[in-house]
Amino acid sequence: MRRLPLAEPGEPDSRSAARYLIWIARKQFSLIAGGVCFGVLWMVSQALVPAAIGAGVDALTRGDKTRLGWAAATVLGLGAATAFSGIMRHRFAVSNFLSAGFRTMQVTVRQAARLGAGLQRRVATGEVVSIGTSDFDQVGLAMDITARGFGSVVAIVVVSVLLLRVSVPLGLVVVIGVPVLVAVVGVLLRPLHHRRRHQRQLAGELTGRVADIVAGLRVLRGVGGEAAFSVRYRTESQRVRFAGVRVARVESMLEAAQILLPGCFVALVTWLGARFAVAGRISPGELVAFYAYAAFLIAPLRTLTEFADRVIRGLVSARRVVDVLRLEPDFVHDPAAAALEPGDLEDPDSGLFVKAGVLTAVAVARPGDAAAIADRLALLAPGSAARLCGVPLREMRLEDVRRHIVLADNDGRLFRGALGEELGGGATLDAAAAGDIVDGLPDGLDTEIAERGRDFSGGQQQRLRLARALALDPPVLVLVEPTSAVDAHTEARIADRLPQARAGRTTVVCTTSPLLLDRADTVAFVGADGRVAATGPHRVLLDGCPEYASIVNRGED
């Protein structure tokens, strides 16, 4: 099977869930076509076995050894064809499943990268996680079932033709009965579709709740909030359970219908065949064939209902994927945009002016203003009016802005892998006062980082994230409270080494740490109105701006 590429030309159709599944089918058309061909061969080879067995029974009753031999050879050949086509059908079905699932993950990841920082504001974390777990399976199964689904349709047509050639009434029973059975089962599919969609939505919300609890578990324990969140989680979990029970009720009725209705159909065909055999209208061999046909038809009939069920599941999951694909990024890359020119950085919303090549500290009266200013400077906030060298960042090439300006805040995470690869070799460990962390690890920089860096304390993670940001060595680096989780001694070392590590580069540090503020070339104080109220060296502001002194000294005299 061909290897699925990591990136493909063309974008999925995000207008509807059905169009998305059609786009998936087109992308792996060769796999689906191969699966359908072997699925049809697999089903038809089984459908012809009753005819060969019936011919053998008639040859046996007549004492025709030649025809009996041919019938036995036909059954053997059909068995071999069924075995071979069954293996190949399954191979193609699994390939279809995996290709569709991974393709869904790929387009979702590409969309997440395209949305950037705007993803968290517009899509719950649990929703994205659910796409990579449950939706992966459902979209894949919708493609998986195509081989058996088309094979079942062709097999039912073949059986109908064979029955009509022998007995028109029996053939009509199949021709009329099959659509009736499908229609009856279809009545249950609409409520099942709505209930599954509702249950899928609640499950996504619950996954998001779990992600929030796990991410903030330390904080919850610190403030004693485990009980409140536990009650909230149990409540939402019960909602998901009740929704799942409602889905299961319809599913149980569907499963019962899949057994009861085909069973009744088999009984009817067998009863009619027996009456026709007693009346002499069909031979004993044809009666055996009719019974075998009726028993065989259970499988394709159940497959048809399974096909409808899986397609509905796939549509529900595809709708969640489409909802993410419909989102537009806050900033769109324009290849024809102005080229980036290094220079001074400005934030008109706050009146902040950052001179190129110096370390500027930003102290704020309201903590939320620090993150807002940092997001605007890094062109991560919608409506940002930040300018570089007098030119709005929005009018520059987005890729150039992302390379030129890097924002490092405390929401960042350490990724799994070797620590040395994460830190770009570890050359900036000393500047971030993180050398002792690596020295205490058994494998040093070769140590594998656990998920979200959970093996490190909060302060260690913060220092490692600072080392990672410094290793990038961008022309403009924006740091938000880079020492909020470390002790005073470590903070002093970082404050002493940071200016040297960023010498000649533009650095913006949003902080109220006296140690960092004292090492900055200039300090901008943002008042309660969100505007810069004063600028100058740290010690000058302490003497000349009482509000600044109160914020920095934490209200102490």
C-alpha positions as CSV (number, residue, x, y, z in Angstrom):
1,M,0.0,0.0,0.0
2,R,1.2,3.5,-0.7
3,R,2.5,5.6,2.1
4,L,0.3,8.5,3.2
5,P,2.2,11.8,2.7
6,L,2.6,14.2,5.5
7,A,1.2,17.1,3.5
8,E,-1.0,17.2,0.4
9,P,-2.0,19.8,-2.1
10,G,-5.7,20.8,-2.0
11,E,-7.8,21.7,1.0
12,P,-10.8,19.6,2.3
13,D,-14.3,20.9,1.6
14,S,-15.5,22.5,4.9
15,R,-19.0,23.3,3.8
16,S,-20.6,20.2,5.1
17,A,-19.8,16.9,6.8
18,A,-20.9,14.9,3.7
19,R,-18.6,17.0,1.5
20,Y,-15.7,16.3,3.8
21,L,-16.2,12.5,3.6
22,I,-16.4,12.8,-0.2
23,W,-13.1,14.7,-0.1
24,I,-11.6,11.9,2.0
25,A,-12.9,9.3,-0.5
26,R,-11.4,11.2,-3.4
27,K,-8.0,11.5,-1.8
28,Q,-7.8,7.7,-1.3
29,F,-9.8,6.7,-4.3
30,S,-7.4,3.9,-5.4
31,L,-7.6,2.3,-1.9
32,I,-11.4,2.5,-1.9
33,A,-11.7,1.2,-5.5
34,G,-9.4,-1.7,-4.6
35,G,-11.4,-2.5,-1.5
36,V,-14.7,-2.3,-3.4
37,C,-13.4,-4.6,-6.2
38,F,-12.3,-7.3,-3.7
39,G,-15.4,-6.7,-1.6
40,V,-17.6,-7.4,-4.5
41,L,-15.6,-10.5,-5.5
42,W,-15.7,-11.7,-1.9
43,M,-19.4,-11.4,-1.6
44,V,-20.3,-12.6,-5.0
45,S,-18.1,-15.7,-4.7
46,Q,-20.1,-16.5,-1.5
47,A,-23.4,-15.8,-3.2
48,L,-22.7,-18.3,-6.0
49,V,-21.9,-21.2,-3.6
50,P,-25.6,-22.0,-3.0
51,A,-26.2,-22.3,-6.7
52,A,-23.2,-24.7,-7.1
53,I,-24.4,-26.8,-4.1
54,G,-27.9,-26.9,-5.5
55,A,-26.6,-28.1,-8.8
56,G,-24.6,-30.8,-7.0
57,V,-27.6,-32.0,-5.1
58,D,-29.6,-32.3,-8.4
59,A,-26.7,-34.1,-10.1
60,L,-26.6,-36.5,-7.1
61,T,-30.3,-37.3,-7.3
62,R,-30.0,-38.0,-11.0
63,G,-26.8,-40.0,-10.6
64,D,-24.8,-37.7,-12.9
65,K,-21.3,-38.0,-11.7
66,T,-19.9,-35.6,-14.3
67,R,-22.1,-32.8,-13.2
68,L,-21.5,-33.7,-9.6
69,G,-17.7,-33.4,-10.2
70,W,-18.1,-30.0,-11.9
71,A,-20.3,-28.8,-9.0
72,A,-17.7,-29.9,-6.5
73,A,-14.9,-28.2,-8.4
74,T,-17.0,-25.0,-8.6
75,V,-17.5,-25.0,-4.9
76,L,-13.8,-25.5,-4.3
77,G,-12.9,-22.7,-6.8
78,L,-15.4,-20.4,-5.2
79,G,-14.0,-21.2,-1.8
80,A,-10.5,-20.3,-2.9
81,A,-11.8,-17.1,-4.5
82,T,-13.6,-16.2,-1.3
83,A,-10.4,-16.9,0.8
84,F,-8.1,-14.8,-1.5
85,S,-10.6,-11.9,-2.0
86,G,-11.4,-11.9,1.7
87,I,-7.7,-11.4,2.6
88,M,-7.3,-8.7,0.1
89,R,-10.6,-7.0,1.1
90,H,-9.5,-6.9,4.7
91,R,-6.1,-5.5,3.7
92,F,-7.7,-2.7,1.7
93,A,-10.3,-2.1,4.4
94,V,-7.6,-1.6,7.1
95,S,-5.6,0.7,4.8
96,N,-8.8,2.7,4.2
97,F,-9.4,3.0,7.9
98,L,-5.9,4.1,8.8
99,S,-5.6,6.5,5.8
100,A,-8.9,8.2,6.5
101,G,-8.1,8.5,10.2
102,F,-4.6,9.8,9.8
103,R,-5.6,12.2,7.0
104,T,-8.2,13.6,9.4
105,M,-5.6,14.1,12.0
106,Q,-3.3,15.7,9.5
107,V,-5.8,18.3,8.2
108,T,-6.8,19.1,11.8
109,V,-3.1,19.6,12.9
110,R,-2.5,21.7,9.8
111,Q,-5.6,23.8,10.6
112,A,-4.4,24.1,14.3
113,A,-1.0,25.4,13.1
114,R,-2.8,27.8,10.7
115,L,-5.0,29.1,13.5
116,G,-2.0,29.5,15.8
117,A,-2.7,31.2,19.1
118,G,-6.3,31.8,18.1
119,L,-7.1,28.1,18.4
120,Q,-7.3,28.1,22.2
121,R,-9.7,31.1,22.2
122,R,-12.1,29.5,19.7
123,V,-12.0,25.7,20.2
124,A,-11.9,23.8,23.5
125,T,-8.9,21.6,24.1
126,G,-11.1,18.6,24.6
127,E,-12.6,19.1,21.2
128,V,-9.3,18.9,19.4
129,V,-8.3,15.8,21.6
130,S,-11.6,14.1,20.7
131,I,-10.9,14.6,17.0
132,G,-7.6,12.7,17.4
133,T,-9.2,9.9,19.3
134,S,-12.9,9.1,18.8
135,D,-13.3,11.0,15.5
136,F,-10.2,9.3,14.1
137,D,-12.0,5.9,14.5
138,Q,-15.4,7.0,13.2
139,V,-14.2,8.7,10.0
140,G,-11.9,5.7,9.4
141,L,-14.7,3.2,9.9
142,A,-16.9,5.1,7.5
143,M,-14.3,4.4,4.8
144,D,-13.6,0.9,6.0
145,I,-17.2,-0.2,5.5
146,T,-17.3,0.8,1.8
147,A,-15.8,-2.5,0.6
148,R,-18.3,-4.7,2.4
149,G,-21.1,-2.3,1.7
150,F,-20.8,-2.2,-2.1
151,G,-20.1,-6.0,-2.0
152,S,-23.3,-6.6,-0.2
153,V,-25.4,-4.5,-2.7
154,V,-23.9,-6.5,-5.6
155,A,-24.4,-9.8,-3.8
156,I,-28.1,-9.0,-3.2
157,V,-28.5,-8.1,-6.9
158,V,-26.8,-11.4,-7.9
159,V,-29.0,-13.5,-5.6
160,S,-32.1,-11.7,-6.8
161,V,-31.3,-12.4,-10.4
162,L,-30.6,-16.1,-9.7
163,L,-33.8,-16.5,-7.8
164,L,-35.8,-14.8,-10.5
165,R,-34.4,-17.2,-13.1
166,V,-35.7,-20.1,-11.1
167,S,-38.8,-18.8,-9.5
168,V,-40.3,-15.3,-10.2
169,P,-42.3,-15.3,-6.9
170,L,-39.3,-16.1,-4.8
171,G,-37.2,-13.6,-6.7
172,L,-39.8,-10.9,-6.1
173,V,-39.8,-11.7,-2.4
174,V,-36.1,-10.8,-2.3
175,V,-36.4,-7.8,-4.7
176,I,-39.3,-6.3,-2.7
177,G,-38.3,-7.5,0.8
178,V,-34.8,-6.1,0.9
179,P,-35.8,-2.5,0.3
180,V,-38.5,-2.9,2.9
181,L,-36.1,-4.2,5.5
182,V,-33.7,-1.3,4.8
183,A,-36.5,1.2,5.1
184,V,-37.6,-0.2,8.4
185,V,-34.1,0.0,9.8
186,G,-33.7,3.5,8.3
187,V,-36.5,4.7,10.6
188,L,-34.2,4.1,13.6
189,L,-31.2,5.8,12.0
190,R,-32.5,9.4,12.3
191,P,-33.0,9.4,16.1
192,L,-29.8,7.5,16.4
193,H,-28.0,10.2,14.4
194,H,-29.3,13.1,16.6
195,R,-28.6,11.3,19.9
196,R,-25.1,10.4,18.8
197,R,-24.4,14.0,17.8
198,H,-25.6,15.2,21.2
199,Q,-23.6,12.6,23.1
200,R,-20.5,13.4,21.0
201,Q,-20.8,17.1,21.9
202,L,-21.1,16.4,25.6
203,A,-18.1,14.0,25.5
204,G,-16.0,16.7,23.9
205,E,-16.9,19.1,26.6
206,L,-16.1,16.5,29.3
207,T,-12.7,15.8,27.7
208,G,-12.0,19.6,27.8
209,R,-13.0,19.6,31.5
210,V,-10.6,16.7,32.2
211,A,-7.7,18.5,30.4
212,D,-8.3,21.6,32.5
213,I,-8.4,19.7,35.7
214,V,-5.2,17.8,34.9
215,A,-3.4,21.0,33.8
216,G,-4.4,22.9,36.9
217,L,-4.2,20.0,39.4
218,R,-1.4,21.6,41.4
219,V,-3.2,24.9,41.7
220,L,-6.5,23.2,42.6
221,R,-4.7,21.4,45.5
222,G,-3.1,24.6,46.6
223,V,-6.4,26.4,46.9
224,G,-8.4,23.4,48.1
225,G,-10.6,23.4,45.0
226,E,-10.5,19.6,44.3
227,A,-13.9,19.0,45.8
228,A,-15.7,21.7,43.8
229,F,-14.2,20.5,40.5
230,S,-14.8,16.9,41.5
231,V,-18.5,17.6,41.9
232,R,-18.6,19.5,38.6
233,Y,-16.9,16.7,36.8
234,R,-19.2,14.0,38.2
235,T,-22.2,16.1,37.1
236,E,-21.0,16.5,33.6
237,S,-19.9,12.8,33.5
238,Q,-23.4,11.8,34.4
239,R,-24.8,13.9,31.6
240,V,-22.5,12.1,29.2
241,R,-23.6,8.7,30.7
242,F,-27.3,9.5,30.3
243,A,-26.7,10.7,26.7
244,G,-24.8,7.4,26.1
245,V,-27.7,5.4,27.5
246,R,-30.1,7.2,25.2
247,V,-27.9,6.3,22.3
248,A,-27.7,2.7,23.5
249,R,-31.4,2.3,23.6
250,V,-31.8,3.1,19.9
251,E,-28.7,1.0,19.2
252,S,-30.2,-2.0,21.0
253,M,-33.4,-1.6,18.9
254,L,-31.2,-1.4,15.8
255,E,-29.3,-4.5,16.7
256,A,-32.5,-6.4,17.5
257,A,-33.9,-5.3,14.1
258,Q,-30.8,-6.5,12.4
259,I,-31.4,-10.0,13.8
260,L,-35.2,-10.2,13.8
261,L,-36.0,-8.8,10.4
262,P,-33.5,-10.9,8.4
263,G,-34.5,-13.9,10.4
264,C,-38.1,-13.4,9.5
265,F,-37.0,-12.9,5.9
266,V,-35.1,-16.2,5.9
267,A,-38.1,-18.0,7.4
268,L,-40.4,-16.6,4.7
269,V,-38.1,-17.6,1.8
270,T,-37.6,-21.0,3.3
271,W,-41.3,-21.6,3.8
272,L,-42.2,-20.5,0.3
273,G,-39.4,-22.6,-1.2
274,A,-40.6,-25.7,0.7
275,R,-44.1,-25.2,-0.6
276,F,-42.9,-24.8,-4.1
277,A,-40.7,-28.0,-3.8
278,V,-43.7,-30.0,-2.5
279,A,-45.8,-28.7,-5.4
280,G,-43.0,-29.8,-7.8
281,R,-42.4,-26.3,-9.1
282,I,-38.7,-26.5,-8.0
283,S,-36.3,-29.3,-7.7
284,P,-34.8,-30.5,-4.4
285,G,-31.4,-29.0,-5.3
286,E,-33.1,-25.7,-6.0
287,L,-34.8,-25.9,-2.6
288,V,-31.4,-26.4,-0.9
289,A,-30.1,-23.5,-2.9
290,F,-33.0,-21.3,-1.9
291,Y,-32.5,-22.1,1.8
292,A,-28.7,-21.4,1.4
293,Y,-29.6,-18.1,-0.3
294,A,-31.9,-17.1,2.5
295,A,-29.2,-17.9,5.1
296,F,-26.6,-16.1,3.1
297,L,-28.7,-13.0,2.7
298,I,-28.5,-12.4,6.5
299,A,-24.9,-11.3,6.2
300,P,-25.3,-8.7,3.4
301,L,-28.5,-7.3,4.9
302,R,-26.8,-6.8,8.3
303,T,-23.9,-5.3,6.4
304,L,-26.2,-2.7,4.8
305,T,-27.5,-1.6,8.2
306,E,-24.0,-1.5,9.5
307,F,-23.0,0.5,6.5
308,A,-25.7,3.1,7.3
309,D,-24.8,3.1,11.0
310,R,-21.1,3.7,10.3
311,V,-21.7,6.4,7.7
312,I,-23.9,8.2,10.3
313,R,-21.2,7.9,12.9
314,G,-18.7,9.2,10.3
315,L,-21.0,12.2,9.5
316,V,-21.3,13.1,13.2
317,S,-17.5,13.0,13.6
318,A,-16.9,14.8,10.2
319,R,-19.1,17.6,11.3
320,R,-16.9,18.2,14.3
321,V,-13.8,18.3,12.0
322,V,-15.6,20.6,9.6
323,D,-16.4,23.0,12.5
324,V,-12.7,23.3,13.1
325,L,-11.8,23.6,9.4
326,R,-14.3,26.5,9.0
327,L,-12.5,28.7,11.5
328,E,-10.4,31.4,9.9
329,P,-7.1,32.5,11.5
330,D,-6.8,36.0,13.1
331,F,-4.0,36.8,10.7
332,V,-3.7,35.5,7.1
333,H,-0.4,35.1,5.4
334,D,-0.1,37.4,2.4
335,P,2.9,36.6,0.2
336,A,2.7,40.1,-1.4
337,A,2.9,41.9,2.0
338,A,5.6,44.3,2.8
339,A,9.0,42.9,3.8
340,L,10.0,43.2,7.4
341,E,12.5,45.9,8.4
342,P,14.2,45.7,11.8
343,G,13.8,48.7,14.0
344,D,11.9,50.1,17.0
345,L,8.7,48.3,18.2
346,E,5.6,50.2,19.2
347,D,2.2,49.3,20.7
348,P,-0.2,52.2,20.1
349,D,-2.9,50.7,22.3
350,S,-0.7,51.2,25.4
351,G,1.7,53.8,24.1
352,L,4.6,51.5,24.7
353,F,7.8,52.3,22.7
354,V,10.5,49.7,22.6
355,K,13.9,50.9,21.3
356,A,15.7,48.4,19.1
357,G,18.7,46.6,20.6
358,V,17.9,47.3,24.3
359,L,16.3,45.5,27.2
360,T,13.0,47.1,28.0
361,A,11.0,46.1,31.1
362,V,7.3,46.6,31.3
363,A,5.7,46.8,34.7
364,V,1.9,46.9,34.9
365,A,-0.6,47.9,37.5
366,R,-3.1,45.2,36.3
367,P,-1.6,41.7,35.8
368,G,-3.8,41.0,32.8
369,D,-2.3,44.0,30.8
370,A,1.1,42.3,30.7
371,A,-0.2,39.3,28.7
372,A,-2.3,41.6,26.5
373,I,0.6,43.9,25.6
374,A,2.9,40.9,24.9
375,D,0.2,39.3,22.6
376,R,-0.1,42.6,20.7
377,L,3.7,43.0,20.3
378,A,4.0,39.4,19.0
379,L,1.0,39.8,16.6
380,L,-1.0,37.2,18.5
381,A,-4.0,39.3,19.6
382,P,-6.8,40.0,17.1
383,G,-6.9,43.7,16.3
384,S,-3.2,44.3,17.2
385,A,-2.0,47.7,16.0
386,A,1.7,47.0,16.9
387,R,4.2,48.6,14.5
388,L,7.8,47.7,13.7
389,C,9.9,50.5,12.3
390,G,6.7,52.5,11.8
391,V,5.0,49.8,9.7
392,P,2.0,47.9,11.2
393,L,2.9,44.2,11.8
394,R,-0.4,43.2,10.1
395,E,0.9,44.6,6.8
396,M,4.1,42.5,6.9
397,R,4.6,38.9,5.9
398,L,3.3,36.7,8.7
399,E,6.2,34.2,8.4
400,D,8.7,37.1,8.7
401,V,7.0,38.4,11.8
402,R,6.9,34.9,13.5
403,R,10.7,34.5,12.8
404,H,11.5,38.0,14.0
405,I,9.4,38.2,17.2
406,V,9.1,35.4,19.7
407,L,6.8,35.4,22.7
408,A,7.7,33.2,25.7
409,D,5.1,33.1,28.4
410,N,4.3,30.7,31.2
411,D,1.6,28.9,29.2
412,G,4.3,27.1,27.1
413,R,4.9,23.4,27.5
414,L,8.0,21.3,27.3
415,F,7.6,18.7,24.5
416,R,8.5,15.0,24.8
417,G,11.9,14.0,23.5
418,A,15.6,14.5,24.4
419,L,16.2,17.5,26.6
420,G,19.1,18.6,24.4
421,E,16.9,18.7,21.3
422,E,14.3,20.7,23.1
423,L,16.9,23.3,24.3
424,G,18.8,23.6,21.0
425,G,21.9,21.9,22.5
426,G,21.8,23.6,25.9
427,A,24.1,26.5,25.2
428,T,21.8,28.9,27.0
429,L,21.4,26.9,30.2
430,D,23.8,29.2,32.1
431,A,21.9,32.4,31.1
432,A,18.6,30.8,32.4
433,A,20.3,29.5,35.6
434,A,19.3,26.0,34.6
435,G,22.6,24.2,34.5
436,D,22.0,22.6,37.9
437,I,18.9,21.0,36.5
438,V,20.8,19.2,33.8
439,D,23.6,18.3,36.1
440,G,21.2,16.5,38.4
441,L,19.8,14.3,35.6
442,P,21.3,10.8,35.1
443,D,21.6,11.2,31.3
444,G,22.1,15.0,31.2
445,L,20.9,16.5,28.0
446,D,20.1,13.1,26.6
447,T,17.3,12.7,29.2
448,E,13.9,12.0,27.8
449,I,11.3,14.6,28.8
450,A,8.1,13.2,30.1
451,E,4.7,14.4,28.9
452,R,4.3,18.2,29.6
453,G,7.6,18.0,31.5
454,R,5.9,16.6,34.5
455,D,9.1,15.3,35.9
456,F,10.3,18.8,36.6
457,S,9.0,21.2,39.2
458,G,7.3,24.4,38.2
459,G,10.4,26.5,38.7
460,Q,12.5,24.1,36.8
461,Q,10.1,24.1,33.9
462,Q,10.1,27.9,33.8
463,R,13.9,28.0,33.7
464,L,14.1,25.3,30.9
465,R,11.5,27.2,28.9
466,L,13.5,30.4,29.3
467,A,16.6,28.5,28.1
468,R,14.6,27.3,25.1
469,A,13.5,30.8,24.2
470,L,17.0,32.2,24.5
471,A,18.4,29.4,22.3
472,L,16.2,30.6,19.5
473,D,18.0,34.0,19.6
474,P,15.3,35.9,17.8
475,P,15.8,39.6,16.9
476,V,13.0,40.5,19.3
477,L,12.2,38.4,22.4
478,V,9.1,39.1,24.5
479,L,9.1,37.5,28.0
480,V,6.2,37.4,30.4
481,E,7.1,37.0,34.1
482,P,10.1,34.7,33.3
483,T,11.1,34.3,37.0
484,S,7.7,34.1,38.8
485,A,8.2,30.5,39.9
486,V,11.8,30.6,41.0
487,D,13.4,31.5,44.3
488,A,15.1,34.9,45.0
489,H,18.7,33.6,44.6
490,T,17.9,32.0,41.2
491,E,16.0,35.1,40.1
492,A,19.1,37.2,40.9
493,R,21.3,35.0,38.8
494,I,18.9,35.2,35.8
495,A,18.6,39.0,36.2
496,D,22.4,39.3,36.1
497,R,22.9,37.0,33.1
498,L,19.9,37.9,30.9
499,P,21.2,41.3,29.7
500,Q,24.5,39.7,28.6
501,A,22.7,36.8,26.8
502,R,20.6,39.3,24.9
503,A,23.2,42.0,24.2
504,G,22.5,43.8,21.0
505,R,19.1,42.2,20.7
506,T,15.7,43.7,21.4
507,T,14.2,42.2,24.6
508,V,10.9,43.1,26.3
509,V,10.4,41.6,29.8
510,C,6.9,42.0,31.3
511,T,7.6,41.7,35.0
512,T,7.2,43.4,38.5
513,S,10.4,41.8,39.8
514,P,12.7,44.5,41.3
515,L,15.7,42.4,40.3
516,L,14.8,42.3,36.6
517,L,13.6,45.8,36.6
518,D,16.9,47.1,38.0
519,R,18.8,45.3,35.2
520,A,16.7,46.7,32.4
521,D,18.0,49.6,30.2
522,T,14.6,51.3,30.6
523,V,11.4,50.6,32.3
524,A,7.9,51.4,31.1
525,F,5.2,51.6,33.7
526,V,1.6,50.9,32.5
527,G,-1.0,52.3,34.8
528,A,-4.5,51.0,35.7
529,D,-5.9,52.6,32.5
530,G,-3.7,50.3,30.3
531,R,-1.5,53.2,29.1
532,V,2.1,53.9,29.7
533,A,2.2,56.4,32.6
534,A,6.0,56.7,33.1
535,T,9.3,55.6,31.6
536,G,12.9,55.7,32.7
537,P,15.4,53.7,34.8
538,H,14.0,51.6,37.6
539,R,15.5,53.6,40.5
540,V,14.3,56.9,39.0
541,L,10.8,55.6,38.7
542,L,10.9,54.3,42.3
543,D,11.6,57.9,43.5
544,G,9.4,59.8,41.0
545,C,6.3,57.5,40.6
546,P,4.6,56.5,43.8
547,E,2.2,54.1,42.0
548,Y,5.1,52.3,40.3
549,A,6.9,52.0,43.7
550,S,3.8,50.6,45.3
551,I,3.4,48.0,42.6
552,V,7.0,46.9,42.6
553,N,7.4,46.9,46.4
554,R,4.1,45.0,46.8
555,G,2.6,47.8,48.8
556,E,5.5,47.9,51.3
557,D,7.2,51.1,52.3
